[in-house]
């Protein structure tokens, strides 16, 4: 098999599918493992540097505005 480039589009979909079917699915492949590895590596690096934080919206009105925009984006397709 010739070498191919690494992408996160298909592996991210495969990772979501594996999470929903992990009891019936075989061990994840390289692409799925790379998605989980990138997420765990970023989390470990931010914890090690002391820069980990969880951010939220600034207020209720901001949350509602973003939810409304997301609903509009979902209905436009």
LINBELQUI-V753687 format. One record per pair of residues at least 12 apart in sequence whose ideal C-beta (glycine too) atoms are under 10 Angstrom apart, sorted by the first residue. I is the first residue (numbers start at 1). J is the second residue. D is the distance in Angstrom with one decimal. If there is no record, write none. Layout:
# LINBELQUI-V753687
i:I j:J d:D
i:I j:J d:D
This chain:
# LINBELQUI-V753687
i:6 j:30 d:8.9
i:6 j:31 d:7.7
i:6 j:34 d:6.8
i:7 j:31 d:7.8
i:7 j:34 d:9.7
i:8 j:31 d:8.1
i:8 j:34 d:7.7
i:8 j:35 d:6.2
i:8 j:38 d:7.6
i:9 j:31 d:9.6
i:10 j:31 d:6.4
i:10 j:32 d:9.5
i:10 j:35 d:9.9
i:11 j:28 d:8.9
i:11 j:29 d:8.0
i:11 j:30 d:8.1
i:11 j:31 d:3.1
i:11 j:32 d:5.5
i:11 j:33 d:8.4
i:11 j:34 d:6.0
i:11 j:35 d:4.9
i:11 j:36 d:9.4
i:11 j:38 d:9.5
i:12 j:31 d:8.6
i:12 j:32 d:8.6
i:12 j:34 d:9.9
i:12 j:35 d:5.5
i:12 j:38 d:9.9
i:13 j:31 d:9.5
i:13 j:32 d:9.3
i:13 j:35 d:9.5
i:14 j:28 d:7.2
i:14 j:29 d:7.0
i:14 j:31 d:5.9
i:14 j:32 d:4.7
i:14 j:33 d:9.9
i:14 j:35 d:7.9
i:15 j:28 d:7.1
i:15 j:29 d:9.8
i:15 j:31 d:8.0
i:15 j:32 d:4.6
i:15 j:33 d:8.7
i:15 j:34 d:9.0
i:15 j:35 d:4.4
i:15 j:36 d:6.5
i:15 j:39 d:9.0
i:16 j:32 d:9.3
i:16 j:35 d:9.1
i:17 j:32 d:8.6
i:18 j:32 d:5.4
i:18 j:33 d:9.6
i:18 j:35 d:9.4
i:18 j:36 d:9.1
i:19 j:32 d:9.2
i:19 j:36 d:9.5
